[in-house]
Amino acid sequence: MLTLLKLLKDGRFHSGQALGVALGVSRSAVWKQLQLLEAELGLSIHKVRGRGYQLAAPLMLLDPVGISEATPSCDWSVLVFDSIDSTNAEALRAIERGRAAPFLVLAERQTAGRGRRGRKWVSPFAENVYYSLVLRIEGGMRQLEGLSLVVGLAVMHALRELGVSAAGLKWPNDVLVGQKKIAGILLELIGDPADVCHVVLGVGINVNMQMTDEVDQQWTSMRLEAGKVFDRNQMVAVLSEKLQGYLHRHQVEGFSAIQSEWEQNHLWQGRAVSLIAGVNQVDGEVLGIDKQGALRLKVDGVEKNFSGGELSLRLRDDS
C-alpha cells in the first residue's frame, strides 16, 4: 500500500494500468489499495475517468539520507517508519534490543502517539513531525536537570528560524503561539538516573496539519501560522542542529547557564496561574524557574517551588 503511495506522492495523475504494471498487480487490486489508502491514512485521492488517480495534494515524505546529509555535525543514525504506534515507544524498544545511542526515530504517522499525563497526541500521516532522540546519560542526575526545558528552547528556536516568530514556551513541556499549542515534549527514562541511563527526547510538532476534531485543547500549526506548506525534512534538520547545540551547552555548563534564556521566552512569566496536580490546585503568580528547572510560584506572598511530570499549568481567568 505504501509503495503505491510513493508512486502517487508527486501529486500528478497516474493511470490504473500504469500503477498496476509498476506494482505487478491487477487494476482491481490497485483500486482496493487506493481505497485502503483513503480509509487508513485519511488521504484524499481524485479519480478522473480517462486520466487516472491523483493525490489531492503532493506528499513530501521523510528522507533519512537527506536528513543525515543536512546535519553533518549530528553523529546519530536516523530511522524512519511509515507507520508506528509511537516513536518514543519504538525508541524504548530499540534500547531494550541493545541499539547503541545516540539515534533518532521518526515516523510518517503514529497510531498511538502519546503526550504528557497520558494524553493522546494526534498524528496524521505525512503532515507533522514525530521525533524521538535517544541519548545515553552517564553524568548522573545533573545531566537530567531541566532537560525537557532545554529541549523546549531548541524546538522554539527551530520554529522561529523557519518563520514562526511568535513561538514561545510554557512550563514545563509545551511550545505555544499565543494560547495555542504548536509543539509538545515528552521525556522518558530507562535505567538508573543516578548512574547510567538512556533518555528518550520525544518531540511532536504540528507542521502542515490544518484541521482535526481529535484535539481537546487550542492548537495551531506552522502552516496555519505562516500560510505556507513546510518541508518536514528541513524542520527535522533544523531541530536536530538546534538540539545538538543546546544539549552540548547543557552538558558542559549545566542548566543554570540556560535558566535566564528560558525565563525570557516563557510566555506566562509574571502571570496569574493555577497549578493542577490530580485533584489539588495551587493558585499563584509565576516568578520563573530555579536552577533545576522547577517552577517558582508566589503563593500567598511566599515563594514556592514545584516540579514533577504530572503537573499541569493553566492561566487563571483573572490573569
Secondary structure by P-SEA (a helix, b strand, c coil): caaaaaaacccccccaaaaaaaacccaaaaaaaaaaaaaacbbbbbbbcccccccccccccccaaaaaaacccccbbbbbbcccccaaaaaaaaaaacccccbbbbcccccccccccbbbbbbccccccbbbbbbbbccccccccaaaaaaaaaaaaaaaaaccccccccccbbbbccccccbbbbbbbcccccccccccbbbbbbcccccccccccccccccccccccccaaaaaaaaaaaaaaaaaaaaacccccaaaaaaaacccccbbbbbbcccbbbbbbbccccccbbbbbbcccbbbbbbcccbbbbbcccc
